[in-house]
């Protein structure tokens, strides 16, 4: 008899159970027939959400679709702070079914963010739980789901939390990357204990069973992880969403079948699947007969060209691998049809008794052999990976092989594709020769399996990286911050300053407390300057900067720097009929009345002073209320000059 074993901790977890119970109570107590909504699927199980819909609980994707008379249920994954702010503003009735473990992560992330940490969330950026956690961070939060992403992180002083359903091995691998790079970090292992136990129990059961049946919704993250864990250990692992998905024919051949279920799988579905297996997988004599017939049929039939076959290595030589496929002919994999690296030999990759897969490239009904290829099988797998990259919009690595008309040919493993010149860089490329031999990160933009064509883009990846960097810079800047930048270019109305990846405008009126005709009177291209952020407009991508704000306004400290009767030096900036204006420093001018220009009667000031001339003057008066300074040039003259000019005046008068 076939033995069916159910893994411990299968089915609804505490958080999901709580969400279901709260929803059931609302359905039961809805005497006013108010509309009931969940913001997104309550749990990742279509059978459950379809059942709730039939009982009056609909799904909305946006909180704006709910009215004040409706009842809104927050799912176990939780929501971000902005969601709750909107709830308060609209006065909605909300039933909070957030899992307590998830709520705890919200608090940890919020407190860490406010304390100045760089919050790192380990998990899937598209998962609602992760989006909710990020929504509680007052500043930018980093989402990481691999060791590679961890290695690319430049930030330090990290505070790490996890999606509750990730594997512990992922957390450990990422922490090891941070440790090896000398990062400062604080770790909060927020993986749900129930999740860890469920995964561990699934792993142990897979080690002792002939087949594993994983039950759960196709969109359930934790169920998918159970499947991945089991598949690595037990090749006969099947993902079953409902009873009809059971592969009964394959399970008939197994003596011990393990059953595990995700956290969002209802008990009724688990019991129905187990009951169906118990009912159909009982008669071993029938199973043995079916197996025998299958074996006979398989031994007589020869595989077709293009078919993927399973077999066992029978012999390995320097030139080929002989494979027993269970039919009347053996298969042969020539050395040329195996991907070897460096000095590798066939014996390094294959051993007698190894179970392998290969693709049939030639078959012979006579006395010949069946030619197999590992390379062609790998190409199939690589095409699947390319299709997945297109569908999931993930980045892959390709090597540029050669230049062709209009672009280059690049290889992803055993598959070659085309990169147009316009997609090689985010800058204009006239000749692609410099890219030959380089390995580039690309996005897959088009796939045609029938014609064996695919198109890649490096430009898209560069644009995303640039935008990510810009977003990080935007999130790190605030109005009133004083930051360092580099003067990049001038216009008549100001200067553009690079703040590390984005430009801000330093208007000419904000450069100096004095008046300027052009920014280059004060600045030079390449100057490093400290500037103050005056305003930011993320939608338009504009930042306004101020340079003069980094120094005190001259009149605010006038009494600290200047005193009556003090001799000062300044530059003549303007001449009027009644006197001359002398700039003591940018933004601070003083007036020399015509009577104070010289120790003689002056009819035309221009005969005594000229614009740009540097002179010494004595401060006669400082009027802080009217912001006026009275100066005297003649009283600042040396005593002998003063007396000489006085004598000349007396002679003229005589």
PELINBEL-V440807 format. One record per pair of residues at least 4 apart in sequence whose ideal C-beta (glycine too) atoms are under 6 Angstrom apart, sorted by the first residue. I is the first residue (numbers start at 1). J is the second residue. If there is no record, write none. Layout:
# PELINBEL-V440807
i->I j->J
i->I j->J
This chain:
# PELINBEL-V440807
i->2 j->255
i->2 j->281
i->3 j->256
i->4 j->257
i->4 j->274
i->4 j->277
i->5 j->258
i->6 j->10
i->6 j->259
i->7 j->201
i->7 j->202
i->7 j->205
i->7 j->260
i->8 j->201
i->9 j->197
i->9 j->198
i->9 j->201
i->10 j->260
i->10 j->261
i->11 j->261
i->11 j->265
i->11 j->267
i->11 j->270
i->12 j->16
i->12 j->17
i->13 j->194
i->13 j->263
i->15 j->76
i->15 j->99
i->16 j->43
i->16 j->76
i->16 j->263
i->16 j->264
i->19 j->42
i->19 j->76
i->19 j->97
i->22 j->95
i->22 j->97
i->23 j->73
i->25 j->29
i->26 j->30
i->26 j->36
i->26 j->71
i->27 j->55
i->30 j->34
i->34 j->69
i->34 j->71
i->35 j->70
i->36 j->56
i->36 j->57
i->36 j->71
i->37 j->58
i->37 j->60
i->37 j->66
i->37 j->70
i->37 j->72
i->38 j->42
i->38 j->59
i->38 j->73
i->38 j->75
i->40 j->75
i->40 j->128
i->41 j->49
i->41 j->59
i->42 j->75
i->43 j->48
i->43 j->264
i->44 j->217
i->44 j->219
i->44 j->220
i->44 j->264
i->45 j->217
i->45 j->264
i->46 j->50
i->46 j->217
i->48 j->266
i->52 j->57
i->60 j->65
i->63 j->86
i->66 j->70
i->66 j->72
i->66 j->92
i->68 j->91
i->71 j->93
i->72 j->92
i->72 j->94
i->73 j->95
i->73 j->97
i->74 j->79
i->74 j->96
i->74 j->97
i->74 j->98
i->76 j->97
i->76 j->99
i->77 j->128
i->77 j->129
i->77 j->132
i->78 j->98
i->78 j->102
i->78 j->132
i->79 j->83
i->79 j->132
i->80 j->132
i->80 j->135
i->81 j->135
i->81 j->136
i->82 j->135
i->87 j->92
i->87 j->94
i->98 j->102
i->98 j->103
i->101 j->164
i->101 j->192
i->105 j->133
i->105 j->161
i->105 j->190
i->106 j->136
i->108 j->161
i->108 j->188
i->109 j->119
i->109 j->133
i->109 j->136
i->109 j->137
i->109 j->161
i->110 j->136
i->112 j->117
i->112 j->119
i->112 j->159
i->113 j->119
i->113 j->137
i->113 j->138
i->113 j->139
i->114 j->138
i->117 j->157
i->117 j->159
i->118 j->155
i->118 j->157
i->118 j->158
i->119 j->137
i->119 j->141
i->119 j->159
i->120 j->142
i->120 j->144
i->120 j->158
i->120 j->160
i->121 j->130
i->121 j->133
i->121 j->141
i->121 j->143
i->121 j->161
i->122 j->144
i->122 j->162
i->122 j->171
i->122 j->174
i->123 j->127
i->123 j->130
i->123 j->163
i->123 j->166
i->124 j->130
i->124 j->145
i->125 j->130
i->125 j->143
i->127 j->221
i->129 j->163
i->130 j->163
i->134 j->141
i->137 j->141
i->140 j->475
i->144 j->149
i->144 j->150
i->147 j->173
i->147 j->177
i->150 j->174
i->150 j->177
i->151 j->177
i->156 j->183
i->156 j->184
i->157 j->184
i->158 j->183
i->158 j->185
i->159 j->186
i->160 j->185
i->160 j->187
i->161 j->188
i->161 j->190
i->162 j->166
i->162 j->171
i->162 j->190
i->162 j->191
i->164 j->192
i->164 j->195
i->165 j->195
i->165 j->221
i->165 j->222
i->166 j->170
i->178 j->183
i->178 j->185
i->191 j->195
i->191 j->196
i->199 j->229
i->202 j->226
i->202 j->229
i->202 j->230
i->202 j->260
i->203 j->229
i->205 j->209
i->205 j->258
i->206 j->212
i->206 j->230
i->206 j->233
i->206 j->234
i->207 j->233
i->209 j->256
i->209 j->258
i->210 j->254
i->210 j->255
i->210 j->256
i->211 j->236
i->211 j->251
i->211 j->254
i->211 j->257
i->212 j->230
i->212 j->234
i->212 j->237
i->212 j->258
i->213 j->238
i->213 j->240
i->213 j->259
i->214 j->226
i->214 j->227
i->214 j->239
i->214 j->260
i->215 j->240
i->215 j->261
i->215 j->265
i->215 j->270
i->215 j->273
i->216 j->220
i->216 j->223
i->216 j->261
i->216 j->262
i->216 j->265
i->217 j->264
i->218 j->241
i->220 j->262
i->220 j->264
i->222 j->262
i->222 j->263
i->223 j->262
i->226 j->260
i->227 j->231
i->227 j->239
i->230 j->234
i->230 j->237
i->231 j->237
i->238 j->247
i->240 j->245
i->240 j->246
i->241 j->245
i->243 j->272
i->243 j->273
i->243 j->276
i->246 j->276
i->248 j->280
i->251 j->281
i->252 j->281
i->252 j->287
i->261 j->265
i->261 j->270
i->265 j->269
i->277 j->281
i->298 j->326
i->299 j->327
i->302 j->363
i->303 j->307
i->303 j->309
i->303 j->360
i->305 j->360
i->305 j->363
i->307 j->360
i->308 j->359
i->309 j->325
i->310 j->357
i->311 j->323
i->311 j->324
i->311 j->325
i->311 j->331
i->312 j->324
i->312 j->355
i->313 j->350
i->313 j->352
i->313 j->354
i->314 j->322
i->314 j->324
i->315 j->322
i->316 j->321
i->316 j->346
i->316 j->347
i->316 j->350
i->319 j->335
i->320 j->332
i->320 j->334
i->321 j->333
i->321 j->346
i->321 j->350
i->322 j->330
i->323 j->331
i->324 j->330
i->325 j->331
i->329 j->370
i->331 j->370
i->331 j->372
i->332 j->369
i->332 j->371
i->333 j->337
i->333 j->358
i->333 j->372
i->333 j->374
i->335 j->346
i->337 j->373
i->337 j->374
i->337 j->375
i->338 j->374
i->339 j->375
i->340 j->344
i->344 j->348
i->346 j->350
i->350 j->354
i->358 j->372
i->358 j->374
i->358 j->377
i->359 j->373
i->359 j->376
i->359 j->377
i->361 j->371
i->361 j->373
i->361 j->376
i->362 j->371
i->363 j->370
i->364 j->368
i->378 j->414
i->379 j->414
i->382 j->413
i->382 j->414
i->382 j->415
i->383 j->415
i->386 j->444
i->386 j->454
i->387 j->447
i->388 j->392
i->389 j->394
i->389 j->396
i->389 j->444
i->390 j->444
i->390 j->447
i->395 j->441
i->395 j->461
i->396 j->412
i->397 j->439
i->398 j->410
i->398 j->412
i->398 j->440
i->398 j->442
i->398 j->456
i->399 j->411
i->399 j->439
i->400 j->408
i->400 j->410
i->400 j->435
i->400 j->436
i->400 j->438
i->401 j->409
i->401 j->411
i->402 j->409
i->403 j->408
i->403 j->432
i->404 j->409
i->407 j->418
i->407 j->419
i->407 j->420
i->407 j->421
i->408 j->419
i->408 j->432
i->409 j->416
i->410 j->417
i->410 j->419
i->410 j->456
i->411 j->416
i->417 j->454
i->417 j->456
i->418 j->455
i->419 j->423
i->419 j->424
i->419 j->456
i->421 j->429
i->423 j->457
i->423 j->459
i->424 j->429
i->424 j->432
i->424 j->435
i->424 j->458
i->425 j->429
i->426 j->459
i->426 j->462
i->426 j->463
i->440 j->458
i->441 j->461
i->442 j->456
i->442 j->457
i->442 j->458
i->443 j->457
i->443 j->460
i->443 j->461
i->445 j->455
i->445 j->457
i->446 j->455
i->447 j->454
i->448 j->453
i->469 j->501
i->470 j->501
i->470 j->502
i->473 j->500
i->473 j->501
i->473 j->502
i->474 j->538
i->477 j->481
i->479 j->533
i->479 j->536
i->481 j->533
i->482 j->530
i->482 j->532
i->483 j->499
i->484 j->530
i->485 j->497
i->485 j->498
i->485 j->499
i->485 j->531
i->486 j->498
i->486 j->528
i->487 j->495
i->487 j->497
i->487 j->523
i->487 j->525
i->487 j->527
i->488 j->496
i->488 j->498
i->489 j->496
i->490 j->495
i->490 j->519
i->490 j->520
i->493 j->508
i->494 j->505
i->494 j->506
i->494 j->507
i->494 j->508
i->495 j->506
i->495 j->519
i->495 j->523
i->496 j->503
i->497 j->504
i->497 j->506
i->497 j->531
i->497 j->545
i->498 j->503
i->499 j->504
i->504 j->543
i->504 j->545
i->505 j->544
i->506 j->545
i->506 j->547
i->508 j->516
i->508 j->519
i->510 j->546
i->510 j->548
i->511 j->519
i->511 j->522
i->511 j->547
i->512 j->516
i->512 j->522
i->512 j->548
i->512 j->586
i->513 j->548
i->513 j->554
i->513 j->586
i->513 j->587
i->514 j->586
i->514 j->587
i->516 j->521
i->519 j->523
i->523 j->527
i->530 j->550
i->531 j->545
i->531 j->547
i->532 j->546
i->532 j->549
i->532 j->550
i->534 j->544
i->534 j->546
i->535 j->544
i->536 j->543
i->537 j->542
i->552 j->556
i->552 j->557
i->554 j->585
i->554 j->587
i->554 j->588
i->555 j->627
i->557 j->561
i->558 j->562
i->564 j->619
i->566 j->619
i->567 j->616
i->567 j->618
i->567 j->636
i->568 j->584
i->569 j->616
i->570 j->582
i->570 j->583
i->570 j->584
i->571 j->583
i->571 j->614
i->572 j->580
i->572 j->582
i->572 j->609
i->572 j->611
i->572 j->613
i->573 j->581
i->573 j->583
i->574 j->581
i->575 j->580
i->575 j->605
i->575 j->606
i->578 j->594
i->579 j->591
i->579 j->592
i->579 j->593
i->579 j->594
i->580 j->592
i->580 j->605
i->580 j->609
i->581 j->589
i->581 j->591
i->582 j->590
i->582 j->617
i->582 j->631
i->583 j->589
i->584 j->588
i->584 j->590
i->590 j->629
i->590 j->631
i->592 j->596
i->592 j->597
i->592 j->631
i->592 j->633
i->594 j->602
i->594 j->605
i->596 j->632
i->596 j->634
i->597 j->602
i->597 j->605
i->597 j->608
i->597 j->633
i->598 j->602
i->598 j->608
i->598 j->634
i->599 j->634
i->599 j->645
i->599 j->646
i->600 j->649
i->602 j->608
i->605 j->609
i->609 j->613
i->615 j->633
i->616 j->636
i->617 j->631
i->617 j->633
i->617 j->636
i->618 j->632
i->618 j->635
i->618 j->636
i->620 j->630
i->620 j->632
i->621 j->630
i->622 j->629
i->623 j->628
i->637 j->641
i->637 j->642
